[in-house]
């Protein structure tokens, strides 16, 4: 397995979605427990830096190379991506951070839980699910 430092756009897509959901009353994402912590741009930038730092540490661990000098993280408010794209971005991020003991990191666990909750929301909000019989 190879690991790489994800592009800022990957992290920014996730953050944009979290900001949108936490600020949008009456949305279909009530199961997303961890989203309500992103109320401002400042909080998004802070979380983005933490996610980037976790990714860098995991890649350095994978290649035993502290000399890896990543480009500093830059927050950018991206237009809304689809739920599927956000989920895939989260999965990409988690995969790239899944080195050594980093999967036990609280931030990793938090993002993993967020991905699970998003999958649940996507499934239960789908038309196919809504049309399925309750038996």
N, C-alpha and C positions, 0 to 999 in steps of 0.2 A: 504494500500500500504506500502510495506517495502522499505527501501533504504539501499544501501551499497556503500562502497568505491570501485570503479572499480579497477581492476588489472592494473598495469602499462602497460601490453601488450595491453589493450584496447586503452589507450591513445597513446601508441607508434605506433600502427597500423594506427591510424588516422594521426599522424604526419608524418609517413613514406610516406603515400599516398600524403599528402600535399607537402612534399619535392619533391617527384617524379614528381608530376604534375607541380609544379612551375619551375622545372629545365628542363622539357622536352618540347622543342619547337615543335610546329606542332602537338600537341596531340589533342584528341577529346574532350577536357574539357574546351573549351574557355568560357563557361558560368559560370565557377567557378571563380567568381570575387575575393573572399577572399583568394584564394590560393597563390597568388603572394607575400604574405608577408613572406613566409618561404623560405629564400634563403640560410640559413646556419644551421649547426648543433647547433650553439649557439642560434639562434632564435627558433629552435625546442625545445631545452631544456627549454628555458624561457617560451614558450607557454605551454609546458607540465607541468611545475610547476604551472602555473596559472590555468590550467584545473584541476589539482589534488587539488589545494587549494580550488577551487570553489566546487568541489565534497565533500571535507571534511567538508566545512562550511554547505553545504546543509544537509549532514547526521547528523551533530551535531545539526542543527536546528530541524530536524525531530525527533530526540530522546532527545532533550533538554539536551544534555550531552557534556559539554566541556571537559570531562575527556577522551573522545575517543582519543587515541593516535595512529594515523595511522603510518604505515611504511613510511619513507620518499620516495618520488617519485624518481625513477631511469630511466633515459632515456636510451633506447637501440634501435639501428637501426635494425628494423625487416625486413625480406625479404617481398617483395610485397605481400599484401593480395588482394583478389579479390575485385572488386568494391562493390559487395553485402556484403562481410564481413566488409569492411570499413563502409558502410552505417549502418549496424547492430551495429557496435561498436559505431558509433556516436549516434544512437538511444538509445542504452543502457546507454551511458554517460548522455545524456539529460534526460532520464527517472529517473536516480539516482539523478540528480540535481534538479528535478522539485518539490521542496519543498518550501513552504512559498512564499516569493517574489523573489526567486532566478531565476525564469523564466523571470524576468524583467532585470536581470543583463546583461550588454552589451556583456560580453563574452558568456553567454548562448545564447543570441540573435544571435550573430555572428556564433556560431556553428549550431544553428537552421537553419539559412539562408544557411550555407554551406551544410547541409543535404538536404535542398530543391533543391539547385542547382545541387548537385550530383544526386539526383533522376531524375531531368530533363535531365541531360547528359546521364544517364543510359538508360532512355526511348528513347531519340532521337538518340542515338548511336546504339540502338539494330537493328538487322537484320529485325525483324518484323516491326519496325517503318519505316525503310528505304524502305521496300517492299510495305508498305501500300500506297494506292492511295491518291493523292492530289486532292481533289474534290472541 
